[in-house]
Amino acid sequence: MTNSINYISTRGNAPILSFKDVIFEGLASDGGLYIPEHWPLLNNEMINSFSSMSYQEIAYEVISPYIDSSLTKEDLKGIIAKSYSCFDSPEITPLKKLDNNNYLLELYHGPTYAFKDVAMQFIAQLMDFYLKQNKQSINILGATSGDTGAAAIEGFKDIKSAKIFILHPYNKISEVQRKFMTTVKSGNVFNLAIKGSFDDCQNIIKKIFSDDYYKKSNYLTAINSINWSRIMCQMVYYFYTMSRLETNGKKVLFSVPTGNFGDILAGYISTKMGLKIDMFNIATNENDILTRTLMSGKHELRKVKETSSPSIDIQISSNFERLLYDITKNTDYVNNLMAELKETGKYTLEEKELSKMRETFCSYSVSEKEAGEIIKETFRKYGIIVDPHTAVGLVSANKCEKKYDLQVTLSTAHPAKFKDTVFDLIDNEKFITDKVHNIMKLEEDMIILDNDIDIVKNFITENI
């Protein structure tokens, strides 16, 4: 491939990197997140041709503009083919029609039943390709609010050139989410249960990566959505979805259950590449920092509330920084806001930036009661069972303006990952798969640690 897109930090004080380097870098050395210098544009003819392509073929066309000469066309196509060979639907992310106006985009057909598989399977194959090529090994760190960790462990469990350390908040994710991680028997996998919230886990990862010497000397890399390749992979299913819808003259809204802002950012970037989507709804649960930000301009951290949708029980939405940079192209502005957030726990957006965001984003929060009611209603009305995160997306979408002809809600996890919550609501067990029944019987392996960066860092140092 001969593309020459470089990657820069949102904070402007880190080295400019190539694609191959940015994949292994994770967080930039200045604390920022890497982002392409410009967005490649796909022409209308190409986008229109997607309707006759498979998911894998669309993935090649969307991803290839971001790749450099470190991969050939055949290499990339091979990685894509291998990445999606383990999904239980030939469509990879099938679109399910609820009625004439509403659709679910099912993102849970990968091996760990969550949308994270879409990117993580690709990243595992991509990193393994580079590592084998260079005869190198790495140590992977990640924080998970429930699903990223399982997807990462599943992707990397058989890769001999990598060790993987996953932090999750102790007793704050569902039992099935946890068991998808802690029942994997592999010598290169370390599950660390941290006595704190997901934000605490994420902060530990960020602090470790901000020590550039420690990161480089220990060959550390990140697989959270701070890693650019996660966002890149997630853009594909927006192009796929639009290619399967009849959208002529119709306004389209995507409703995205949102915690760390990566999944919805991928949709936003797809519009920068030429896709026509009218609005993105940031669907939040009772941890509604992004809803409050968009409504008032005030971004203020509050204590994390535990809900039935734990993957979005987040206050620090890391990828929001990428949006701030993209709409301002001003690293000083981003630096000032991030410094203020770190110092005071809040910042206020200027009206100019807020107005720009509102052109593309709306946001509505959802209570626990509302999420439960929509799970029951969706089962009663359509015979379809959804998980609590999808429920947040559906309720939030119903609060949006009624001017959108088509609403697509991202169904981010299989309901069996939250079997107890869903069963209590619908009194039906048919959605619990054999895979989940079997996982529940397996023995777990995890290490419980205090919420302390030094303790975590020492554990990693002793085991890499």
N, C-alpha and C positions, 0 to 999 in steps of 0.2 A: 504494500500500500504506500502511496506517495503523499498522503495528506500531511499537512504541516501545522496543525493546530497546536499551539503551546498552551500550557496551563499555568494560571497565575493565582496568587492568594487573594482572598477577599480583603486582606489587611495590608497588602502591598509591600511587605518587607521580607518575603521569602523567595528563594530561588525560583526562576521560571523553569518548569519541567516539561518533558516530553510525555507522551501517553504511557509508555512502558514504565517510566519512573513514577508517574503520579499514581499508578495502580498500587504500588507498594508503599507510597508515602503516607497515605491517610491524612492526618491533620498536618497542616503546614507548620513550619518551624516558628512562625510568628503568631501562632495560635489561630490563624484563619483557616478557611476551607478553600481547597483548590476548585477552580472553575475555568472553563475554556475561555481563551481571549476573545473569541467571537462565536456566534451560533451559526453552524452551517445551515443553509437553506435548501430544502427539497422542493423541486418545482411541482406544479399542480399535476402535470402529466404523470410524474413518478407516484405522487400520493394517490391519484385516481387508479393507478395500476395495482395498488395493494389489494383491491377487492378480489383479484384473481390469484393472489399469492397465499402461501401457507404462512403460519406464524413465524416459522424459521426463516423464510425468505424475506419477510418484512423486517425481522430482526437484523438481518444482514444489511439491508439498505439503510436502516435507521442508525445502526451502530458504526458502520464502516467509515463515515466521515470523521469520526473521532479517533480513529486508529492511525498509527504511523507505520513506517517501513519495518518495524520489528515483527509485524505479522503479514503474511501473504494473504491473498483472497482465499486460497484453499485452506490455510491455517484457521482463519476466522470462521469459515463455513463449517469446518470440522469441529471446532470448539462449540459453536452454536448447536450443531446436530447432537453432540454428546451431552451437552447441558440439558436438553429437553427430551432426552430419550427415556427419562425416568418419570415422566408425568402421566397421570392416568386418563387424560383426555387428549385425543389427537389434535384438538384445537389449542391446547396448552392453557389458554385463558378464555373459556367459552362464555358467550353472552347469553343470558337467560331472560326471556321476555316475561314480565309480570302482567302488563296490559299494554294498550296501544301507546302509552306515553312513558312507561317506566320499565327499566331494565336493571338487571344485576350483572355485573362483570365478575365472574367467578375466578378468583385468583388463588384458590386453595387446592389445586390439583397436583401439586408437587409432593415430594416424599414426606414433608413434615406439615402438610395441610395449611400452609399460610403463604401469603403473597411474597414473603421474603425468599422463598425457594426460587422465584423467577430470576432474581439477581444472583443469589448465592451459588446456585449450581453453575452459572456462567463464570463467576469470579473464581471459584475453585478450579475449574478447568483451565481458565486463563492463567492463573498464577502457577499452576502445575506445569503448564506448557513452558513458561518462561524459566521456572526453576530447573526443570530438566535440561533445558537448552543451555543454561549457564552452570549446571552442576552446583546449584546453591541450595540452601535451606533457610527457612524463616520461622519466626515466632509470631503468631497472630493473636491480637487482643481484641476483645469486643465486649460491649455491655448490651444487655438485652432486657426489654420490658416483657419478654415472653416468647417471641417468635424468631427474632434474628438469630439468637443463640442456637436454637435447634436446627435452623436451616444451615448455619455455618458449620456446625458439627457434622451434620449429615453430608455436606459437601466436601469437607476436608478429612473425614475420618480415615480414609484409606490412602491419603497422600503422605508418603513417607518423608517428604522433604519439608514438612510443616508440623509444628506443635501449635495447639490452639487453646487459649485461656479465655473462658467466657464468664463474665460477671452477671449475676442476676440478683434482684432484690429478694432476700430471704422471706419466704412465706407471703409474697405479694404477687405471685403469678398463679395461674390455675395449675392444679395437680397434673393435668394432661400436658400442658405446656412444659412443665418441669420435667416430666418423665420422658418426653421426646428428647431431652438433652441428657438427663442423668442416667439413662439406661443403655446408652451407647458404650459398648466395651471396646475401647481402643487406647493403646498406650500413649497416643499423642494428644488426648483430650483431657482437659482439666476444667471441671465445673466449680466455680467459686460462688457460693451464696453469701451475699454481703448484707449485713444487718443495717439496712437503710432502704431508700427508695431507688427507683431507676435513675433519677437525676443524680443521686449520690454515686451510683455505679459509673454513670457517664462522666461525671466530674473526675473520678479517679483515673479513668482512661485518658481524658484530656490532659490531666496534670502529668501523667507518665509520658505522654507524647510531646509535651512541651519541653521535656528534657532531651534536647537534640542529641547530646553525646550518648546518653543511656539508650535512646531509641536506635541510633545507628550502630553502636557497639554490640547491641544484642539482637540486631536484625529484626526489629519489631515492625509490624504493619497492622493496620486497622481494617476491620470489615464492617463497621457501623456505616450508617449512611453519610458519615463524614467522608467516606471514600467515594470519589467521583464515580467509579464504575457502578456503584449501586444505583445511582440516579440514572445513569446512561441506560442501563438495562430496563428500568421501569418505564422509560419513555415509550418503549416498543408497544406495550399493550394499549396505550391511548391511540396510536396509529392503527393498530389492529381493530380496535372497537369501532372507530369511525369508518373503517373500510367495510364493516359488516352492517352498518346502519344505513337506512334510506334517509338522508338528511337534507335533500334539496328544499331550500326555502324554509328550513326549520331551525329554530334556535335550540342549542344543545347545552345542557348543564351537567357537569360531573360532580357528584357529591362524594367526598373522600374522608373517611374516618382518619383524623389527623392527630398525631402526637409529635413526632420529631420533624414533621414538615417535608420529609423526603419524597413520599409517594405523590403528594399533590404538586410539589415542585417539578417533578418529572412531567406532569401534565402541562404545567405552565411552560416549560422549556419546549415541549412538543409544538406549542403554538408559535414559539420563536423560530422553529424550523419550518413553519408553513402550514401546520394543521389548523383547521378552522373549528375552534371550540369557543362558545360564547361566554361561559362563566364556570368558575370552579368554586364549589362550596366547601369551606373548611369546616368539617363536621367535628365538633368537640363534645366531650362528655362534661361532667361537672368540673373537670380541670380545664377551664375555658380561657386560658390566657390569650390565645390567638383571637378568639371571638371578642374578648374585651379590647384587645389591641386594635382590631379593625373597626370596632364600633366607636372607640373614644380616642385612639391614638396613644393611649397610655399602656405601656408594656410593663407589667408589674408582677413579680414572682409572688406566689402564695404557697401555702403548705399543700403538698400533694394529697388529694383525697383518694381513698381506695374505692374503686367501683367494680362493676361486673365486666368492664371492658379494660383490663389492666394494661394492655399494650399502648393505650393512649392516656394512661395516668402519668402525664408528663407536664412539667412547667417550663423546662428549658428546651425549646425547639431549635436544635442546632442549625438545621437547614434554612431557617428563616433568615440567617445571616447571608446566605447566598442570594436570596431574593432582595434583601436590602442593598447588596452590592449591585445587582443587575439593574435595579431601577434608578440607581444614583450614579453608578460607575465612579464612585468617590470613596477611596480607601480611607481617607481621613475621617469622613462622616461615619463609616462603619467602625473604625477604631474607637472613635469617641463614644459611640453608642455602646459598644461592647465593654469598654472600660467603665462606663457609668453603670452598666448592668452588674458588672462584677463588684463594683464598689458599693452601690446603693440598692441593688436588687430591682432596679426599674430604669426606664427611660421613656421619653415622649417623642413620638415621630412628628416631623413637621407636616403641615397640611398638604404641601406639594407632594410628598412621598405617599401620604395616606390616600390622597385622591387618585393617584396613579394605581395604587393597589386595588382600590375599590372598582376600578374599571374591569378588573379581571377576577377579583375574589369577592365572595360574600361569606358570611360565617354565622352559624347558629348553634348554640349549645343545647345539650339534651340531658334531661334528668334521668335518674335510675328508673323511676316509675314509667316515664315515656318509653325508654328503651325496652322495658319488660312488656309493655302493652303492644308495641309494634311487633315483637316476636310472636306473641299470641295471635295478633291480627293477621300477620303474613301467613301463618300456618293455617288459620281458619279460612282466609279468603282465597289463597293460592295453593295451599297444600305444600308450601315451601318452608323449610326450616332454616333460619339464619342465626348466626352467632351474635353476641352482644355488640361487637364492633360494627358489623354490618347494620345492626339495628340503629346504632347512633347515626350512621350515614343516611338511613331511610327517614328517620324522624326529622333530622336536620334538613334534608332535601324538601320535605313537606312544608317547612317553614319559609322556604325561599319564595321570591316573587313568582307569580303564576304565568309569567310571559314566556317561559321556556317550553317548547313543544315536546322535547325529549329529555328525560332525566335518567342518567346512568349512575347507579350507586356502586362503588367498589366494594365487593364482598371479599373481605381481606383474610378471613379464616374460616375453616370448616367448623360447623357447630359442635362437632364431637370434641374439639379442643376445650370446650366450656360445657361439658356434658351435664354437670350437676346444675348449673344455672339454667340451662335451656330445658332440661327435663322437669325441673320444678315449675316451669312456666307452662309447658304444653302437655305434661304427663304422658309422654310418648318416647320410647327408647329406640325407635327404628333408625334414627340417624347415627347411632353409635356404632362405628365400624368394627370389624374383627381386629383390625390393626390396633385400634385404641384399647379394645378389651385385652389383647395380648400384652400391650405395653404396660398396662396397669398391674400385671402379674410379675413384671421383671424387677430385679433388685436394682437399687439406685446407688450411684457413686458421686458424692459431691463433698466439697470442703466448705465449712461455714467459717467466715472470717468477719472480724469487726470492720466497721466503716472507717478505715484508716489507710491512707495511701501507702505509708511505710510498711505496714503489715502485708498489704497486697503486693507491693513491689518486691519485698523480701521473698515472698512465696514464689513469684515469677522468676526471680534471679536464681533461686535454688533449684528450679525445675526446668530451666531452658537448656 
